[in-house]
Amino acid sequence: MGAWIDWDGDGDFDDAGESLGLVQLAGAFQTATFQVTPPFLRSGYCRMRIRSAYNAPGMTACADVDYGETEDYTVSVQAPGMPCLPILGYGGTNGSGIYSANLFGVDFSGDQSAVWPHHTLHNDPPLRAMQGQFYIGSLVTNANPGDRFDLRLDLNGDGDMDDAGELLWTADNTWRARETLPLSFTIPANCPPGRHLLRLRAFDIV
């Protein structure tokens, strides 16, 4: 039995610390134990792979093996001081509210699959904004758009989006799929320099 976790999200299990080890079992219904230590400053959703194989002492995460089985799982990693996992609502297996979006001039388009109800979007280079700057964007609703959309920015890095000035934009939806909604907001002038979590979310009003 072998286990791996793709900590950096690059699609492979070849990087340092991503192999959790191999355990040789003597027979059926045995237990294999693996120690998991998430890297420092790594949070979000990671893919974990579990493999079994016959007579494969040097088994890797992706190579062919005999008489085996491979299963992938999603592992959520919580960072200290971060009560709310880094998420961006986008697409999803249940047709959640956002089909595409344009933020800071960058298009995130296409009905991407996701681990419902959360999907984290990455951009390279990272999205960049200026203190006090006004921005215009847009989003296109998905099949089940929800009642309301919010754009929030975690200004103080405490892991939530509920503090003063962290709600940048909100809009109600008319329950139409593939509706384009204008999106405009201003980065607060007192936003500390550095890296911040930006969240675009669709939800029903309860």
N, C-alpha and C positions, 0 to 999 in steps of 0.2 A: 504494500500500500504506500502511496506517495501523496503529498499535499503541497500545494503552492498557492501564493497570493500575489496578484499583480498590483503591488503597492503604488507604482507610479502611473498606472493606467495607460501604458504604451502598447498593450495588447500581447505581450509575451511574459514569460516567467523566468527570464534569464538573468535578471539583475540581482545585485547583492541583496541578500536577506529575503528573497522571494521564495526560495525553496525551504519548506518546513521540515523536510527530511523524508527518508524512506524507512519503512518498518517491515521486517520479514515476519510473516505469521505462520504458525505451525499447522493450522487446519481451519476448518469451517467455524463460523460464529466466534471468531477471536476479535479482540478489541485492539485497534491501533491508536496510539496517543501521540499527538503532535503539540508542541509548544508554540504559541503565537504571541509575538511581541510587535505591535504596530510601530513603525518608525516615528520618531518625534516630528511634530508639525505635519503629519499626514492625517487628514480627516476627509470624510465623504464616503463614497461607495466604491468598493474594490471587488474584483472578481477572484474567487477562490476556486481552485481546481483540485478534486480528489480523484485518484486513479488506483485501480487494482489491476494486477497482471500476473500471469503465470511465468515463473522462472525468468524474471527480469531484474537482476540485482542492481543494474545501472540505469533504471528507468528514468526518463526525463518527462517533462510535462506534455510534450507534443509528439514525440516519436512514436511510431507504430509499435505495438506490443501484441503478444499472443494471449488469447483467452482473457481479455480484460474488459473493464468498464470505466468510463470517464464521465464525471458529473461536475458541472460548474454551479457555483452558488454566489449570491451577492452578500457581502459582508459590509455592514455600516460601521464606520470608525468615528468615535466621538472624541473631539479634542478637549483638553481641560479648559474650563471657562467658557465653553461653547454649548449652551443648552439647546441650540437649534442647528441641526445639521445643515451644511451648505447645500442649498437646493435652488433650482430654478425650474418652475413648472413649465414643461415644454413637451408637447406630444404625449404619448403614452399608450399603453395597451388598451385603455378604456376610452380613448378618444378625448382626452382632457383638453382644457380650454384654449391653448395657444398653438396655432399651426406654424406661424413664422413671426419673426420680429426683426426690426432694424433698430440697433442701439449704437450711438456714436458713429453712425455711418457704416456700420458692419451688419451684413445680412446673416441672420440665422434662419435658414429656410428649409422647407421640406418637412414632411410628416414623419419625423424621426421616431423610432421605437425607443422605449425608455423602461426603466424599472419603476412602475407606477407606485406612488404618484409623484416621484421626484426624478429630475434629470438635470445634471450639471453640465453646462455648456462651457467649453474652453475656447479661447481664441489666442492665436499666436501671430503677431505679438499681442500681449494683453491689451484690453480696452483701456484707453487713457482719457482722463478728463481733467479739467482745470477748475480751481476754486472760483465760485461765483459765476461760472459760465452757464449760459442757457443753451439747451440742446433740443432738437426736434427729431423724433423717430416715429415708428409706427409698429402695429402688430396686426396680424390676421388671425381671427378666431378659428377654432377647430370645430369638430362635429358637435361637441357638448360644451359650449363656450362658458357657461356659468353666468352669474349675475354681475360680478364686479371683477375689475382688474386693478392690481396695485403694483407700483414700482417703489421699492424701498432700498435704502443704502445703510449699511451698518457703519455709522460714522465713528463710534468709539471702540469698535472691535470687541464688544462684550457678548457677541453671538446672537443677539436678538435684533429685531427691527422696530422696537416699540418706543424708542426714545424721541425726544423733541427734535424735529427737523429730519427724521429718518424716512418719513413718507414723502417721496418726491412727486408722485403722480397717482391719481386714481380716476377710474371711469366706470360707468355702468354700461352693460351690454343689452342689446335689444333682442337677444336670443336668436340671432341669425348666424349660421355657420358661414365661414369664409368672409366675414365682414372685416373691412379694414378700419381700424381705429387709430386716429392721430394720437401721438404720444409726445408730450413736451414737458420738460422739467429743467430745474436749475440746480446745479451742484452747490450746496451751501458754502458761503464764503469762509465759514469757520471749519470746513472739513479738513481734518489733519492730513498732511501729506503721507503717502504710503499706499499700501494695498488694502482694498476694502471689498466686502462681499456685497454684490448687487443682486437683488431678487425681483424677478418679474413673475407674478402669480395670478392665476385665475381661480375663482372660488364662488360658491353659492353663499348668499347672505342668509344667515341663520340667527 
